[in-house]
């Protein structure tokens, strides 16, 4: 297979997920960025400055993702819409760090 590009080679990766029905990945990095990446072009489609140690894509709406950043002082799951990635759609406060997220 041909390597099309390297993404974010200056930061590690906590989590990655394919976006159903597209050539995109969602990547959660150590540097507190969550990015949608088009694997065909190698370009970041959209991104937000919010960490995501754990992420999950809504199977009924691939523009919507849930993330957990791993902050111990703020155990919050954030629900995002890729089309409006400035602020989360919803915040869900949890008593402790989840092991995984699912819709």
N, C-alpha and C positions, 0 to 999 in steps of 0.2 A: 504494500500500500504506500502511496505517496504521502509524505508529510506536507501538509498544507500551511502550517505555521505553528509558532509557539505563542502561547498566550500567557501573559502575566508571569514571565520567567523570574521576576524578582519577588514573587510571593508564593507561599505554599497554598495548598488547597485542603479545605476541611470536607467539602461535600460537592457532589456533581450529580446532575440528573438530566436525562434526555427530555426534551419538550415534545410530547406526542404530536404527530402530524406536521413536523417541521424539521429543519436541519439545524435546530438550535440546542444548545446545552445551557443549563443554569449552573453557575459555578460560585461556590462560597469560599472565599479566600481568607487566609490568616490576617491580612491587612485590613480587615473589616469592610470588604467590598463584596457585593452580590451582583453578578453580571449575567446577562443573557448574551451568549456568543453564537454567531452564525458560523458553523464549522466549515461551510463551503467557502466563505470569503475570508474567514479568520478575523472578522471585525466584531467588536462589542456592539450589540444591537441596542442595549440599554443597561444601565447600572445604577446602583444606589450605594451610598456610603452607609452600609449596615452589615455587620458580620452575620454569617450563617454557618454555624457548626453543623446544623441539621437543617435540611430543607425537603420540601415535598411539593410536587406539582398537582394541582387539582385536575383529575382525569376528565372532568366534564367541561372545564374551562382552562385550557393550557396557558392563558395569560395570567392566571392567578396562582400564586405560590404562597406557602407558609414557611417561615424561617424561625429558627431559634438561634440566637447569637452566642449563648453560653455564658452570659454575664451572671455571676453568682449574686450580685447585689440587685439585679433586675431580671428575674426569671420570667421573661415575657415572650410569648409566641406572637410573631407579627404576620399578618396576612396582607399580601401585596397584589397589586394589579400592574403588570408590565407596561400597560399603556399609560399609566399615571404613576410613575415610580418615585415621586417625590416624598410622599407620606404613606404610611400603611393604611389600608382600608379598615383594619381592626387590630386591636391589641387584646391578647388573652393572657392574663396573669396566671401563672401556675405555681404551685407550692414548692416544686423542686425541678431540677433539670430533667427533661424527658430524654429517653433513649432513642426515640424515633418519632416521626410525625406521619400521619396518614389521614386521608380525607374520608 
